[in-house]
Amino acid sequence: MKDEIFTIDTLKAALEPEEILSGNFGIERESLRAHEDGTLALTPHPAALGNKLTNAYVTTDFSESQVEIVTPPCPSVQDTYRTLGVLTDMVNAVLPEDEYLWPNSIPCVLPDDEKIPVARYFGEPGAEKAMQYRRNLVRKYGAKKQMFSGIHFNYSLGEEAVQKWFGKVQQDKPTLTVQDFKNQLYLKIAKNYLTYRWLLIELTGASIAAHDTFIPSCLKLMPWSDDRGSHYSKKGISFRSGSPGYKNNEALYPRYDSIGHFIDDLEGFVAEGKLSEPKEFYAQARLKPAHPKENWLGSLKADGIRYIEIRTMDLNPFDPYGISERDMEIVHLLLLYCLVKPVIGAASDREEADDNEWRVAEQGQDAFLVLHRNGEAILAKEWAQEIVQDIGCMNRTLNLGKDAAVASMQARLGDVRDDHAAALVRLVEDQGYVYGMSHLAKQYKAGSLERLQHPSGAYEEALIRYKAAVPDLT
């Protein structure tokens, strides 16, 4: 099957605008628990949040101090944001009085590596394996690097829309199966996203400051500092996505031309000792089956791709839930663009894509930053404007009605002051990194308590639906 199946013309001919926008959306939000003074909370994961291994909505990531909030699949961006909000509010409500969700991807004030508590699991199948996996990560990458937190955005096109589009394509390709159609659909999104991921960093990155206690490889890229322990950059966008970020020690490039080749390559990386297990592959776009928790690759092989997980986004410190509804719309538009845009370059160009990612992450506020497209130099700002213009054309051609999201993208490219990273620079210069983030965390917790005390409408309905996620919520 060829990529030309997935074009803007075939999409428009197959589906109505509301079908194109349909889908399943989900958010995984990681956040450290911190005290009012900005120090890491070393207390155990609150019992009120339920069992870390079995609670589908609230768990831990690497550390006992790192809460992960997971929404179920939701039918729209708006519903996903509301669900994330309710779950975040419930978590805030049961945290101890002097604990808050740190609102930035770069950590709070950290103790020495050996004092950072690795997540502890007991009494459930897989508990020891989960802890051993994390202990191995400490030895391989160091505990502090594991403390980066972020947003994972999960997406799949609506099932009815997929079936309808497949039915039209199958008329010309009778041997095509629906699962092969889905596999190729998400493989194409992944291939293009790896090329264009730098744009999402440019538009939403917000990890440009740190405290003295963070890793030296990150601090050395932040030339500005103050007497409050703050270090920051006026040029960077997202050091979480840059060279200090949480990545595999060796660049690994599995093939995305078929699901079989992708699985073979990951299994090969494990056999060669480059990965301890497949989930250690920290791709910016991860292919996910219906039941990814156990035996990820085995599920992919048996059932194919069900959705795609985007792992690029920083926590937005200026939204109480770590990601704004507008930013979620921007990701959705970018993934639709990756679906219909012809693939540029070849598999050999992925080193170029990595280099573009790091350049934008570490220098994205520079108006004269140069990237490379198929080996040719191009101003990042010029290329970004071209892509956003293309997305605007796609929006009009498909009658998606997402003019406001496109306008937001254009505004951020037109005035760096609209970027999250630039706003964070201003906050750090005014208040310092630790105080500024702690002040926001306190505001967000107070807002959570207020919303829970006076719920109404759709928020109240969602609160009732997910109340069991936090057993001790009162």
N, C-alpha and C positions, 0 to 999 in steps of 0.2 A: 504494500500500500504506500502511496506517495503522499507527501505533505500537501499537495495541491487539493486534496479532499477538504482540508481545513483552511478555507479562504473566506474572506469577508463576503464574497459573492455567494458561495455555497451556503454560508451561514444565514445570510439574508433570505435566500430562496427557501430554506428549510424551516426557519423558525420565526415566530413573531417576537417583537421586542421584549414582552414580558417573559417569554420562554427563554430568550437569550440571557436575561438577567436572573432567571431562576437558578437555584442551586442549594447546596448545603454549605454552611459556613460555620467555622468554629475558631475559637481563640484559646491558646494556652498562654497564660501569663505567669511568668516567674518573678518573684519579689523576695528580697531579703527582709527578715524581721530585724528591726533596729530600735534602739532606745532613743529617748528624746535628745540625748547628747550626741547622737549619731553613731554610737558604738554598736557593734553587732550583738544581737540578742543570742546568748549561748544556751538559753533554756530549751527544753525539749519541745518538739512540735506539739501545739496545744491539743490536749485530749478531746476538747470540744469539737475539733475538726475531724474526728473519726479516725478510722484505721487508714494509715498512709498507703497501704498496699491494695486496699479494697474500695476506698472511697473514690468514686468515678469523677468527682468534681473538685476535690481538694486533696492535694498530696504534697510531697516534697520532691525537689529535684536532687541536686548533688548533696546539699547540706541539710542537716536537721534544722538549720536556721533559714532555709530557702523554701518558701511556700510556692506551690504551683497550683494555679486555679485553672480548671479546664471546663469550658462550656461543652455541652452536647452539640451535635449538629443542629443548626437552626436554619429556617427557610429564607432568611434575609439578613442583610447586614444590620438592619435596625433591630431585629429580634436578637441577634447575637450580641450587640452592644448592650441591650437591656439585660440580657441574661448574665453577661460578664459583670455588669454593674451590681445586680442583685447578689451574685456569689461573692464579689469583692466586699460589698457592704456587710454581708454576713460574717466573712472572715474578720474584718475590722472589728466587728461587734464583740467577738469572743477573745480577741487578743488581750493579754494583760494590760492594765492601765498604762504602763510605761513601755508599751511596744507598738510599733507602727510599721506599715509596709513601705519600705524604702522606694521612692518613686523614680529612681534612675537606674540605668543598666550597669553603670560602673558602681562598685560597691560603696558601702558606708565605711566607717572607721573599722579596720580589721585587726584582729590579734595576729600573732605569729601563726604560721601554717599549721603547726602541730596542735594549736588550740581551736582551730576551726572544726566544728563538729560535723563529721560525715553523717549522712542520714542513717538512722538505725531502724531496722525492721525486725520484728519478732513474731513468732507464732503462726506464720502463714507460709504456704509453699512458695519457694523462691526467695525467701527473706535473706538467707545467707548468701545466695548468689548475687542478689542486688547489692548487698554491702561489700562483697568482695570486688565486684565490678567497680565500685566507687573508690575502694582502696587502691586498686590498680591505676585508676585515673590520677590519684594524688601522686603516686610514684612517677607516672609518666609526664604529667603536665604541671604538677604543683597545685596545692589546695586553693591558693588565692585566685589563680586564673579560672578555676571552676566557679568562682563567685560572680562572674558576669551573669546578668539576668536579661531576659528579653521577651519578645512576643513571637509566638508561632501562629501563623495564619493558615487555617485549613480550608480547602476549597474543592468542591466538585460541582460540575454543571448538573442542573436538575435532571433526575432520572428520566422523566417523561420527555424532556427535551432531547436527551441523548438518544432515546429509543426512536423518536420521531426523525431526528437527523440521520441516524443509522438506517432507518427504513428507506429513506430517499437515496442514500448512497448505495445501499445493497441492490437497488434496481439495476445498477450498472456493474456491480461487483457481487454476484450471487454467492461466491464462495467465502465472502467475508463474514466473520462471526462478530457478534456484538462485543464480546470481550476484547477481541483484537482491535476493534474500533476504539474502545475505551482506552486500551493500552497506548495506542498510537496518539490519541488525543492528549493524554497527560504527558507522554514522552515529549511531544512537540512543545507543550507549554514549558516543561522543564528545560529543554534545550534552549529555547529563546529566553527564558527567564535568567538563566545563567549568563547570557550575554548582556541583558538589560538590567540586571540587579543593581548595578551602580546607580541607576536613576532613582530607585526606591530609597537608597541610602541618602542621595542628594535631597530628596523631598521630605524624608521623615527622620533622618538620623539625629540623635540627641545625646551622644555620649562623648563629651569633649572635656570633661573635668573629672578630677579625682582627688583623693586625700593622700597625704604623705605616706600612709601605710599600704598603698597599693603597689603593684608590681613595677619594678624599675623600668622595664621595657616600655611600659605605657607612660610613666611619668617623664621619661626623657624626651618624649614627643610633645610635651606640654611646656612651652618655654616661659609661660607667665605663671606667677605664683604670688601668694600673699602671706602675711604673718599669721593666718588662721589655718595653715596647713593645706590650703587649696593649690592645686596645679590645674592649668587649663590652657586651651589652644584657641586662638582666634582664627585659625585657618582650617582646623579639622572639622569633621562632621560626625564621625562615629568610630571611635577607637575600638569599640567592640568588634567592628567589621574590618579593622585594619590589621597591621602586622602583629600587634600585641594580643589580638582577639583570640577567642577560643576556637582553634582550628587544629586539624591533624598535623602532626609534626612533619609529615611528608605530603606534598600535594598528590592527590589520588584522582585519577580521571577515568571512571568507568564509562563504558559506551552507553549511549542513550538511543541507539538506533533500533533496539528491540529489548523487550523485557528479559528475554533469555540471556542476551549478552550482558545486560546490566547485572543480573544475578550471578552469572559466571564470574564476572570481574570482581564483584564484592567477595564472593567465596574465595577467589584467588588471593585477594589482599589479606584475608584471614589466614589462609594456608601459608602465606609467605611471612606471617608475623607482623605485617604492617598495621593490622587491626586486631584487637583482642577478640572482638565479635562484630558482626555487621553493624549494630547500632552505634558503634564508635565512629562510623563514617559521618562526619559533620558537614554534610552538603548544605548549601543555602536553599536548595529545593529537594525535598525528600519524597519519594514515591511510596504511597501507603496502601496496603490492602484493607479489606473490610475488618480484619481482626489483627491489628499490628502488634499487640502487646507481646505475644509469644511467637517465636519462630517467624520473624518478619519476612525473611527471604522465602521460607517454605510457604507462607501464606500468599506471597506475591506469585510464586510459581504455580500454586494450585488455583488461585482465585483471580489473579490479575490485579491491576491497579484500580482502587476505588476512589482515591482522592489524592491531592498534592498538598504537601506541607511546606510553607514558605517560612524560613527561619532567620530572615535578615533583619527584621525590625527591632529597633531599640524600644525600650519603654519610653513613652512620651511623658515627661515629668509634668507637663502642663494639663494633663487630663487625669481626673481622679481614678480612672480605671486602667491607665497605662497605655491606652490607644484611643484615639478619637473616632467617632463614627465617620467623619470625613476622611480620615486616613484609611479606614477600612474600605471605603468606596474607591479610593485611589488604587489600592492594591487590587481590588476586583477589576477595575478597568484595565490595569496593566496586565493582568493575567488573561483577560479576553483579548487584548492586543497581542500577547504572546501566542495565543491560539491561532489567530488569523494572519499574523505577519509571517512572510517567508523567512525561513531560517537563513541567517547570514553566516558565512564562514564555515569551517569544518571542525571536527573534533580536535584537531591540532591547535585550534585557536583558543582553547580554554585557558592556556597560560596568559594570553592577552586579556581575557575576561577577568582573571584573577588580578592581574596588574591594574586594570581599570578600577576594579573594586577597591583595592588598597589605596590607589591614588585619590579617589573621591573620599574615601573614609578619612584619610589623613590630611587632605588639602582641599576639600570640597568647597570651602568658603572663598577660595582664590578664584576670582573672575577670569583669570588667564590660565587656568589649569588645562593641560593638554592630555587627552586620552588617545587611544589607538583603535581604529575600526578597520578590520581586515588589513592590518599592517600600515595603514595610513594615519598620520597625525590629524587630529581634529580637536578644536576647542570643546571642552566638556559642555560649556554653556550653549554652544551652537548645536551640538548633537542633542542635548536635552530638549531644546526648543523644537527641533525637528520631530523628535519622538512625540512630544506633547501635542504638536500640531497634527500629527498622524492620528493620535488618540482622539483628538477633537473631531477629525474627519470621520473616524470610525463611529463615534458617538452620534454624529448627524446622519451618516449613511444607514445605520441600523436603528435610528430613531429611539435611542436608549433614554433620552431625557436626562442625561447626567451632566448638564451644562455647568452646574455649580461646582462639581468635583473637578472638571477640566479647568474652570476658571481659577480654582484654588491652586492647581498645579502651575498654571501660568503665572499667578501672582508670586508664588514662592521662587520661581526661576527669575522673575523680573526684579525682585527686591529681596536681597539676602536677609533683610530685617524680618521678613515673614517666616524664615526658617526656624525650626525648633532649636537648632544648634546656636544660632545667633542670639535668640532669646535667652538661652541658657548662659551664654557668655555674659550678657547684661546682668542676669540674676547673680551669677557668681561674683562679678566685680562689685556688685552692690552689697551682697550679704555674705559672701563666702560660700564654698561648696557645701560644707556640712550643715551650717545653719540654714542655708537656703533650702536644701532638700528636706531637712528635718521640719522646717516650718510648713512646707507644702504637705508633708506626710501627716502632720497634726491636723491641718485644715481638712484633708481628705477623710481622715478618720472621723472628725466631728461631723462632716457632711454625711458620712455613712450612717452614723447613729441617728441623725435627724431624719433621713429618708426612711429608716426602719421604724421610727416612732410614728411617722405620719405617711404610711404608704397609701397609694390610691391608683386606680385605673390599671393599666397594663403592668405597672411595676408591682402592684399588690398581687396580681394574678401570678406573676413570675415568682414572687416571694413564696407564695403558698406552694407552688410547684416544686421548688428546690429546697424547701425548708429542711427536709430530712438530710440534706448534705452536711448540715452543721447540727449535730444531735442536741447540743446543749444551748442552742439559740433560744433566748427568751424575749 
